[in-house]
Amino acid sequence: MKKLILVTSPPACGKTFISKKLAKALNNCVYLDKDTLIVLSKQIFKVAGEEYNRSSDFFQREIRDYEYYAVLDIAFEALDYNDTVLINAPFTDEIRDKEYLDGLRKKLADKGAELFVVWVHTDIEVAHQRMIKRASDRDSWKLENWDEYVKTQRFDQPEGIPELFVFNNSSDEDYKKSLDAAVKAIRG
């Protein structure tokens, strides 16, 4: 059975690291990263004369959802050529929206595919330290306004998703156990 794997969590929880390791462990998996679209998003900010801030109302209103539409369109196209497609993206609002997930499952069923969601659980302070360490310009506002930013994020595990696998990533030991378990769960 074809699978679309969404690796999700708030920023700096280890999605990219885990997604890449998981894609390699699955062997012959198409890996897509929504962050690849940041170059286009930066250009939209520039052309619009807006400050580059991925936490801004402008980003939420004019860019965010379109990044998701684009990466999902590419993923659906990839499912025509490969049985396993993995998307590395927060999907923090989408995975808590039953209607959205039901629509995604229906589109996948039409392609003979099923959904598999990996929620990366990381302690908030671990995520904070990782964000400081990666020192990315996309995190400047978040780090400067950490307390305000954290209030906008959902670090709690989403509920009501039968295809959900919780990947614990607060320590190296948690990561190693979860990687093996995730591969087994995906491959069934």
Number of C-alpha atoms within 10 A of each C-alpha: 8 17 22 25 24 22 26 26 27 23 19 22 28 23 26 18 11 20 25 16 12 19 20 13 14 17 9 12 19 20 18 21 16 17 15 11 14 14 9 13 20 18 13 16 18 12 9 10 9 14 12 19 18 21 16 12 11 16 18 13 10 13 18 15 12 14 19 18 12 12 20 17 11 14 21 16 13 19 19 11 10 14 16 24 23 25 26 23 22 22 18 17 12 14 21 16 13 13 11 13 15 11 11 17 17 15 14 18 14 10 15 14 19 19 19 20 20 22 27 27 22 23 15 15 11 16 20 18 13 15 20 15 10 10 11 9 11 15 19 17 16 20 17 10 11 13 10 12 13 15 9 10 13 13 20 12 13 16 10 11 14 9 13 18 18 17 23 21 24 18 11 10 10 14 17 13 13 19 19 12 14 18 14 11 13 17 10 6
